[in-house]
Amino acid sequence: MAKQYFQPEIETMPAEEIKKHQSACLVKQVQHVWDNVPYYRKKMEDAGVTPQDIHGVEDLHKLPFVTKDDLREAYPYGLLAKPLEDCVRIQSTSGTTGRRVVAFYTRHDLDLWEDCCARAIVAAGGTKEDVVHVSYGYGLFTGGPGLNGGSHKVGCLTLPMSSGNTDRQIQFMTDLGSTILCCTPSYAAYLAESIQERGLNDQIRLKAGIFGAEAWTDEMRHDIEEKLGIKAYDIYGLTEISGPGVAFECEEQTGMHINEDHFIAEIINPKTGEVLPEGEKGELVFTSLTKEAFPLLRYRTRDLCVLNRKPCSCGRTHVKMSKPMGRSDDMLIIRGVNVFPSQIETVLLNTGMTPNYQIIVDRKNNSDTFDINVEMSQEMFSDNLAVVSEKEKELVSALKGMLGIQAKVHLVAPKTITRSEGKAVRVIDKRKLY
């Protein structure tokens, strides 16, 4: 097992001890928000719940849910649980519509968040001898600051590259010998493509990548691993809860360990709110146990996944969450059929296509149109039109088999689809404009 970072006695704690720890923290946290957040107190009163009703994790279901709508309604200070003078930073989501979600941090909050990110780096094989290349965005986005702080805690040489300027990224990667890359999977794919084009693969010393902030499939993981010669690790987090590091993969890569000393995870039926048993697929809900400034209780993430406590070869005992299997709020409904972009990506990569694609949905004559632009590789682009046409037909058939409905597939020239330096824009749903 890789050397643990911080509190191995907690990361390898038996399940019953984890529950005892969480129960004690939950009781304190509920009292904290009741005393300091009028918005929360009203929600709890409306639900007929007081702090005296919460004795431990077994009572968690009594608390009302919190959603992103609550965060927008309470913006900016309505959910703040500490005096503003005790807060030292804000971070914000990357959303582009409506009011942005703003999260607050005390110094203690930042310290614990960086601990979580440090654990993720160590789980990916990181030590103080590594060079961590952070290509997540900095500023208000949590990706850069979180992994930056975690890298410092492990003692790694940290390159705070941020996103963009790919030529500079590759120069520093080769000159300084970066060994761990941290960025979105779509940007990792772009970097891999750019490195191959420059013929620099033999000058890259990367051994691992820590990728998150957007959905990606196992097929995309294998593609990145092959092109960069690394092992790619998943990391999960939300600005609303703290940022990346809420959960992370270990070397077994059968799910992401949730840092249960800081968060309680539940799986619920997204339609009824009913708590589901371990092993069932549903919506992921988080409760912050140790966050001081902006503690959220039963926050609905809208991510669909599964939890399990099967023993892990790494020795960690914290519950694992599967890779999110889509979202309950951004699932596309096309001609009455539920469609997730991850399904489309799986088909494309399984049929030898590049991970560069875009889904365009529109409505004409009261009927949904469903188009998928897929970028060809340079080799395919040089083929004759008959070969390209046959490939389009193959993709149409494979996608219909996966989705149950037919899409129009358009194979486009290399570099046609704009590359993403942050979260990839996979879906353009023009129906929302009406």
C-alpha positions in Angstrom: 0.0 0.0 0.0 1.3 3.5 -0.8 2.4 5.6 2.1 -0.6 7.4 3.5 -0.8 11.1 3.9 -2.1 12.4 7.2 -4.1 10.4 9.7 -3.7 6.9 8.5 -5.6 5.9 11.7 -8.7 7.5 10.1 -8.2 6.4 6.5 -8.0 2.7 7.7 -10.5 3.0 10.5 -13.1 0.2 10.7 -16.6 1.1 9.4 -18.1 1.1 12.9 -15.5 3.6 14.1 -16.0 5.8 11.0 -19.8 5.9 11.8 -19.0 6.9 15.4 -16.7 9.7 14.3 -19.2 10.9 11.7 -22.0 10.9 14.3 -20.1 13.0 16.7 -19.2 15.5 14.0 -22.7 15.6 12.6 -24.3 16.5 16.0 -21.8 19.4 16.3 -22.3 20.6 12.7 -26.1 20.6 13.0 -25.9 22.7 16.1 -23.4 25.0 14.4 -25.7 25.8 11.4 -28.8 26.1 13.6 -27.0 28.7 15.8 -25.4 30.6 13.0 -27.4 30.3 9.7 -30.9 31.7 9.8 -31.6 30.3 6.3 -30.8 26.8 7.6 -32.7 27.2 10.8 -35.9 28.1 8.9 -35.5 25.1 6.5 -35.1 22.8 9.6 -38.1 24.4 11.3 -40.2 24.0 8.2 -39.2 20.3 8.2 -40.1 20.0 11.9 -36.5 19.2 12.9 -34.3 20.7 15.7 -30.7 19.9 16.7 -32.1 17.8 19.6 -33.6 15.4 17.0 -30.1 14.6 15.6 -28.2 12.1 17.7 -26.0 10.6 15.0 -25.8 9.4 11.4 -28.9 7.3 11.8 -30.9 10.6 12.1 -29.4 12.2 9.0 -32.5 11.4 6.9 -34.6 13.7 9.1 -32.7 16.8 7.8 -34.0 18.7 4.7 -32.1 18.6 1.5 -30.2 21.6 0.2 -29.9 22.2 -3.6 -28.2 24.6 -5.9 -31.4 26.7 -6.0 -30.9 27.2 -2.2 -27.4 28.4 -2.8 -28.5 30.8 -5.5 -31.4 32.1 -3.3 -29.1 32.7 -0.3 -26.4 34.3 -2.4 -24.0 35.7 -1.4 -23.9 35.5 2.4 -27.1 33.7 3.4 -25.4 30.3 4.1 -22.4 31.8 5.8 -21.8 30.1 9.2 -18.9 32.1 10.5 -18.3 35.9 10.8 -17.0 37.3 7.5 -13.8 38.5 9.3 -13.0 34.8 10.0 -13.1 34.0 6.3 -10.0 34.2 4.2 -11.1 33.1 0.7 -14.0 32.5 -1.6 -14.2 30.1 -4.6 -16.9 30.0 -7.1 -18.4 27.5 -9.6 -17.8 27.8 -13.3 -21.5 28.1 -14.1 -22.5 30.7 -16.7 -26.2 31.0 -16.1 -28.1 32.5 -13.1 -26.3 33.6 -10.0 -23.0 32.0 -9.4 -22.4 29.8 -6.4 -19.9 31.3 -4.0 -18.3 29.2 -1.2 -16.4 30.6 1.7 -13.4 29.2 3.6 -11.7 29.9 6.9 -8.0 29.1 7.3 -9.0 25.8 8.9 -11.2 25.0 6.0 -8.4 25.5 3.5 -6.0 23.4 5.7 -8.5 20.4 5.7 -9.2 20.8 1.9 -5.5 20.7 1.1 -5.2 17.6 3.3 -7.8 15.9 1.1 -6.0 16.9 -2.1 -2.7 15.7 -0.6 -4.3 12.3 0.0 -5.3 12.1 -3.6 -1.8 12.9 -4.8 -0.3 10.2 -2.5 -2.9 7.7 -3.6 -1.7 8.3 -7.2 1.9 7.5 -6.1 3.0 11.0 -5.3 5.9 11.8 -2.9 8.0 14.8 -2.1 10.3 13.7 -4.9 7.6 14.3 -7.6 7.0 17.3 -9.8 3.3 18.1 -9.9 2.2 19.9 -13.0 -1.1 21.7 -12.2 -3.0 22.6 -15.4 -6.4 23.1 -13.8 -7.6 26.7 -13.9 -6.7 28.9 -10.9 -8.6 32.0 -9.7 -12.2 31.3 -8.6 -12.2 27.7 -10.0 -11.3 25.3 -7.2 -9.2 22.9 -9.3 -5.9 24.8 -9.4 -5.8 26.1 -5.8 -6.9 22.7 -4.4 -4.2 20.5 -6.1 -1.7 23.3 -5.7 -2.2 23.3 -1.9 -2.3 19.5 -1.7 1.0 19.3 -3.7 2.7 21.6 -1.2 1.5 19.5 1.7 3.0 16.4 0.2 6.2 18.4 -0.4 6.3 18.1 -4.2 7.8 20.6 -6.5 4.7 22.3 -7.8 4.3 23.9 -11.2 1.2 26.3 -11.0 0.7 26.3 -14.8 -3.1 26.9 -14.9 -4.8 26.1 -18.2 -4.0 27.4 -21.6 -0.7 28.2 -23.5 -0.1 24.7 -24.5 3.4 25.4 -25.9 4.5 26.7 -22.5 2.8 23.7 -20.8 4.8 21.3 -22.9 8.1 23.3 -22.5 7.9 23.2 -18.7 6.8 19.6 -18.7 9.9 18.6 -20.6 12.4 21.1 -19.1 11.4 20.5 -15.5 10.5 16.8 -15.7 6.9 16.9 -14.6 5.8 13.5 -13.2 2.2 14.0 -12.2 -0.2 16.0 -14.4 -3.4 17.5 -12.8 -6.1 18.8 -15.2 -9.4 18.0 -16.8 -9.4 14.8 -18.8 -10.3 16.7 -22.0 -7.3 19.0 -21.6 -5.1 15.9 -20.9 -6.3 14.4 -24.2 -5.4 17.7 -25.9 -2.0 17.8 -24.3 -1.4 14.1 -25.4 -2.4 15.0 -28.9 -0.1 18.1 -29.0 2.8 16.1 -27.5 2.4 13.4 -30.2 2.2 16.0 -33.0 5.5 17.5 -31.8 7.2 14.1 -31.5 8.1 14.7 -27.8 6.8 11.6 -26.2 10.3 10.3 -25.4 11.0 13.6 -23.5 7.9 13.3 -21.2 8.6 11.9 -17.8 5.0 11.7 -16.6 4.0 8.7 -14.5 0.5 9.6 -13.4 -2.4 12.0 -14.0 -5.1 13.2 -11.7 -8.1 14.2 -13.8 -11.5 15.5 -12.8 -14.0 18.4 -13.0 -15.9 16.8 -15.9 -17.3 13.4 -16.8 -15.1 11.0 -18.7 -15.3 7.4 -19.6 -13.0 4.4 -19.0 -12.4 4.4 -22.7 -11.1 7.9 -22.6 -9.0 7.0 -19.6 -7.3 4.2 -21.5 -6.8 6.4 -24.5 -5.0 9.1 -22.4 -3.0 6.4 -20.6 -1.8 4.9 -23.8 -0.9 8.2 -25.4 0.9 9.7 -22.4 2.3 6.5 -21.0 0.8 7.1 -17.6 -1.7 5.7 -15.1 -4.7 8.0 -15.0 -6.5 8.6 -11.7 -10.0 10.0 -11.1 -10.6 12.7 -8.6 -14.0 14.1 -7.5 -15.2 17.2 -5.8 -17.6 20.1 -5.9 -17.0 23.8 -5.1 -20.1 23.7 -2.9 -18.6 21.1 -0.6 -14.9 22.2 -0.8 -13.5 21.4 -4.2 -11.4 18.5 -5.6 -10.4 15.9 -3.1 -13.8 15.0 -1.7 -13.0 11.5 -3.2 -10.1 10.0 -5.2 -8.9 6.8 -6.8 -6.2 4.6 -5.3 -4.1 2.2 -7.3 -6.9 -0.4 -7.4 -9.1 2.0 -9.4 -12.4 0.3 -8.6 -14.0 3.5 -7.4 -13.1 6.7 -5.5 -12.5 6.7 -1.8 -14.6 9.4 -0.1 -12.8 11.2 2.7 -15.4 10.1 5.3 -13.8 11.9 8.2 -14.9 15.1 6.4 -18.0 14.1 4.4 -21.0 11.8 4.8 -22.3 10.3 1.5 -25.8 9.1 0.8 -27.4 7.7 -2.3 -31.1 8.7 -2.8 -33.8 8.1 -5.3 -33.7 11.4 -7.3 -37.4 11.5 -7.8 -38.6 10.6 -4.2 -35.7 11.5 -2.0 -35.7 8.0 -0.5 -32.3 6.9 0.9 -31.2 3.8 -1.1 -29.2 0.9 0.3 -25.5 0.4 -0.5 -25.0 -0.9 -4.0 -28.0 0.7 -5.7 -27.6 3.5 -8.3 -29.0 6.9 -7.4 -28.2 10.5 -6.8 -25.2 11.3 -4.6 -25.9 13.5 -1.5 -23.1 15.0 0.7 -23.0 16.4 4.2 -20.0 18.5 5.3 -18.8 17.4 8.7 -15.8 19.7 9.3 -16.3 22.8 7.1 -16.6 25.9 9.3 -17.5 28.8 7.0 -19.9 27.1 4.5 -21.1 23.8 5.8 -23.8 22.1 3.7 -26.1 19.5 5.1 -27.5 16.9 2.7 -26.5 18.7 -0.5 -27.9 17.1 -3.7 -25.1 16.9 -6.2 -27.3 15.6 -9.1 -24.5 13.1 -9.9 -25.7 9.5 -10.3 -23.5 6.8 -8.9 -23.2 3.8 -6.6 -21.5 3.4 -3.2 -19.8 0.3 -1.9 -17.7 -0.8 1.1 -16.0 -3.8 -0.4 -12.5 -4.3 1.0 -9.9 -2.5 -1.0 -6.4 -3.8 -1.7 -4.9 -0.4 -0.8 -6.0 -0.8 2.8 -8.2 2.2 2.9 -11.6 1.6 4.5 -13.5 4.7 3.4 -16.5 4.0 1.3 -16.0 4.1 -2.5 -18.2 6.0 -5.0 -18.3 4.8 -8.6 -17.4 7.2 -11.4 -20.5 9.4 -11.9 -22.8 7.7 -14.4 -24.4 10.9 -15.6 -26.4 13.6 -13.9 -30.0 13.7 -12.9 -30.3 17.3 -14.1 -28.4 17.5 -17.4 -29.5 14.2 -18.9 -30.7 14.9 -22.4 -34.2 13.7 -23.3 -34.4 13.4 -27.1 -37.6 12.2 -28.7 -38.6 10.8 -25.3 -35.4 8.8 -24.8 -32.9 9.5 -22.0 -29.5 10.1 -23.4 -26.2 10.7 -21.5 -23.1 12.1 -23.3 -21.0 9.3 -21.7 -22.9 6.7 -23.7 -22.0 8.5 -26.9 -18.3 8.8 -25.9 -18.2 5.1 -25.1 -19.4 4.2 -28.6 -17.0 6.6 -30.3 -13.9 5.4 -28.5 -14.9 1.7 -28.8 -15.1 2.2 -32.6 -11.7 3.8 -32.9 -12.7 7.5 -33.1 -11.1 10.4 -31.4 -12.5 11.8 -28.1 -13.2 15.1 -29.8 -16.9 15.4 -30.5 -19.9 17.6 -30.0 -23.6 16.9 -29.6 -26.1 19.3 -31.1 -29.8 19.1 -30.3 -32.4 21.3 -31.8 -36.2 21.3 -32.5 -37.7 21.8 -35.9 -41.3 21.3 -37.0 -42.1 20.1 -33.4 -39.5 17.3 -33.6 -36.1 17.0 -32.0 -33.1 16.9 -34.3 -30.0 15.0 -33.0 -26.6 15.6 -34.6 -23.2 14.5 -33.5 -20.0 16.0 -35.0 -17.1 13.7 -34.6 -13.5 14.7 -35.5 -11.6 12.4 -37.7 -8.0 11.4 -37.0 -5.4 12.6 -39.6 -5.2 9.1 -41.0 -8.9 8.8 -41.5 -9.1 12.3 -43.0 -6.7 11.2 -45.8 -9.0 8.3 -46.7 -11.4 8.5 -49.6 -15.0 9.7 -49.3 -16.3 6.1 -49.6 -14.4 5.0 -46.5 -15.6 8.1 -44.5 -19.2 7.4 -45.6 -18.9 3.8 -44.4 -17.5 4.9 -41.1 -20.4 7.3 -40.6 -22.9 4.5 -41.2 -21.1 2.3 -38.8 -21.3 5.0 -36.1 -25.0 5.6 -36.8 -25.7 1.9 -36.3 -23.6 1.6 -33.1 -25.1 4.7 -31.5 -28.6 3.5 -32.3 -27.8 0.2 -30.6 -26.6 2.0 -27.5 -29.2 4.7 -27.3 -32.3 3.3 -29.0 -32.7 6.3 -31.3 -31.0 7.4 -34.4 -28.5 10.3 -34.6 -27.0 12.0 -37.7 -23.3 11.6 -37.5 -21.0 14.1 -39.3 -17.3 13.2 -39.5 -15.4 16.5 -39.6 -11.8 17.4 -40.4 -9.1 17.3 -37.7 -8.9 20.4 -35.5 -12.4 21.4 -36.5 -13.9 21.1 -33.0 -12.6 23.7 -30.6 -10.3 22.2 -28.0 -11.1 22.8 -24.3 -8.6 24.1 -21.8 -11.2 23.7 -19.0 -14.4 21.8 -19.0 -15.2 20.5 -22.4 -18.4 21.8 -24.1 -19.8 18.5 -25.3 -23.5 19.5 -25.7 -25.2 22.3 -27.5 -28.9 22.1 -26.8 -30.5 24.8 -28.9 -34.0 23.9 -27.7 -33.3 25.9 -24.5 -33.2 29.1 -26.6 -37.0 28.9 -27.4 
